[in-house]
């Protein structure tokens, strides 16, 4: 997926009143203020509250093989890489990204973890589905555990033969495979619409992300 992983600042570049393009430094400061002023946490609190209300209405089916499952994305959904984004000055530096992952530096997004354990306690299974490739499986697995995500069913990364797939194609493909294995996907949680759109998605929970967008 690395060849279609487009890292961009998701910011307001046009001032609505004057149609003036905003300086890139100013745009970065706007994003920084959103994450560091508490606005991100406030929005996340609302998103998770709404998500719980939606999942409250879902009948959870329990089964040793299959059963009800919610699919969680990893980066900017379960794990918080804002520190990495600042380190890269809100751009993308391949070596810094890989080093950050290898050193298991990403903490949990606490509101997501709250939803995660709410679903586990209801008897729902959790599967993590990420666009990270298979060579990062081990560090991703360890980082999730270190961040407190215990008890999940499995972690799925991209295989070598899947790396040319676009993000939505890849995630839709994996959800279809899980459905064929007997899982009933009752919801998906992700920070990108490519995490959520496509078949077998169930309730779609969109996590706010103003750091980058994946096409």
PyMOL commands that set and color helices and strands:
alter all, ss='L'
color gray80, all
select helices_A, chain A and resi 24-36+39-55+82-87+94-102+110-121+134-146+160-162+167-180+193-196
alter helices_A, ss='H'
color red, helices_A
select strands_A, chain A and resi 67-72+79-80+107-108+125-133+154-158+183-190+203-206
alter strands_A, ss='S'
color yellow, strands_A
deselect
rebuild
show_as cartoon
